[in-house]
Amino acid sequence: MAGHVFLETINLTKRFGEILAVDSVSLRVNTGEIRGLIGENGSGKSTVSSMISATHTVTSGEMLANGQPYRPKTSRDARNAGIAMVVQEMGTISELTVAENIFLGEETRFKKNGFINRKAMNSAAQKALADIGATDMDVSKPARAFNFETRKLVEIAKAIYFDPTLLIVDETTTALSHSGREILYKLIADFKQKGKAVLFISHDLPELMQTCDCLTVLRDGKLVAHIAKDEFDESQIKQAMVGRKIEGDYYRSDFDSTYGSRVALRASLSVNGLDSFEIILHDGEILGVCGLSDCGMHQLGRALFGLDKGKSGTVTFFGADTGIEKTIGSIESALDAGIGYISKDRDTEALILPASIKENLVLSALHKMGRVISPKKERDFASRQIDHLSIRCSSMNQPVAELSGGNKQKVSFSKWIGNGSRVLIMDSPTRGVDVGAKTTMYQLICRLKGEGYAILLISEELPELIGMCDSVAVMKDGKITARFPRSQDLSESKIIEHMI
């Protein structure tokens, strides 16, 4: 049962130059409550949470924390007020150890005689991770030694360590494995039971409807609805989000699993979590790959694109127009062959955040623009891609870092479509993307299939794989344990049996 109002925003407003990102948003978050915050990409969700957590400054409006005026300037101010946030993208520093990341800015806790007691810091970090159920981690190693999902657990442990009254979770579940999600769901439930508060941001409607006590809906920077749990209705929530009625499903409506006979890509390799792995991808095929986080599926995508070194075996591309076979051993050879890779970790591997949208879009297509690359060619190319995927931005010169998660993903998606890549490796392509953007991307994937593109779709979202793929390969311990053809009878439970 909800207690007293812990956080209140009154006409909270944020401008980025001429762009009004958040427009007079007033909301309350009570103790003993899990409040969902939902809206399309660019609706203002992350901006609201970033102002609350002091990542962004407030343009105008007020905030109250526990009844007192609240105007934080730093994350420490937010922490001192009892507020912690787990961000959507990467929130750890690669070169620092796990322990140093957890206690960044709080090193004096372990200072003695002018020196940092590393042993004491590591011990405290180990306990912080154990408290959330993450025990198998060497906290003395740098964060870069761990994958994206594990680093998210480090961020969660850091947020929980300082015992906040309000925990803000911004699109975190999409970055976690199945076991990681279970850890987070338990922590959220514990927060409610202890009379604390959670502001939960997600694009996963079933997840929100199951987890939250109420929903606050944003659209175009404005608050448009508060919805109590007994009023939850998926179609009405979607309509509130997008301002129009959305009917039907946005996955493929057919159950035809046929595709071209020509092989586009063949791989037989061993590398970092893959044990003598073999895969064949055809023209016009959408092959799904799933499994638990440590099964090797994310390493597969990296290896096929030439990102991971030290592999044995071969990855061979078969040119559709030339018929020439090419061995893929590096990123350069993958690009030359017409292979595109959408990384799960888009902010560090797929995009250059300080660069403009235009610069990101043309980067993978420079070799197609001729010897002399004119500014006009770049502008025309970028303009076509922005229009094609309806990327919401102030201009093509806007830094990618300023875009919402979904629009960032559209940029990473679009640069490969624009450069003519015929084999597309997509790792969690709809992570952090709203229902409207997902619809656009799914429609595009279907169109690309029809045009003969070969698509490898790696995802932890089983409904997505069942709904979009011609077949789904299940991975465990670096090997394929089962493969299911497209069928209206295929269920999540059938797939999970072979994952665990």
BELRAUR-V593005 format. One record per run of one state. SS is the DSSP state (@ for helix, = for strand, . for the rest). FROM is the first residue (numbers start at 1). LEN is the number of residues. If there is no record, write none. Layout:
# BELRAUR-V593005
SS,FROM,LEN
SS,FROM,LEN
This chain:
# BELRAUR-V593005
.,1,4
=,5,12
.,17,2
=,19,12
.,31,2
=,33,6
.,39,6
@,45,8
.,53,7
=,60,6
.,66,2
=,68,2
.,70,5
@,75,6
.,81,2
=,83,4
.,87,10
=,97,1
@,98,5
.,103,4
@,107,4
=,111,2
.,113,2
=,115,2
.,117,1
@,118,14
.,132,10
=,142,1
@,143,3
.,146,2
@,148,14
.,162,4
=,166,5
.,171,2
@,173,3
.,176,2
@,178,16
.,194,3
=,197,5
.,202,3
@,205,7
.,212,2
=,214,6
.,220,2
=,222,7
@,229,3
.,232,2
@,234,9
.,243,20
=,263,9
.,272,2
=,274,9
.,283,3
=,286,5
.,291,6
@,297,8
.,305,7
=,312,7
.,319,6
=,325,3
.,328,3
@,331,7
.,338,1
=,339,4
.,343,3
@,346,5
.,351,5
=,356,1
@,357,7
.,364,2
@,366,3
.,369,6
@,375,14
.,389,10
=,399,1
@,400,3
.,403,2
@,405,14
.,419,4
=,423,5
.,428,7
@,435,16
.,451,3
=,454,5
.,459,3
@,462,7
.,469,2
=,471,6
.,477,2
=,479,7
.,486,6
@,492,5
.,497,4
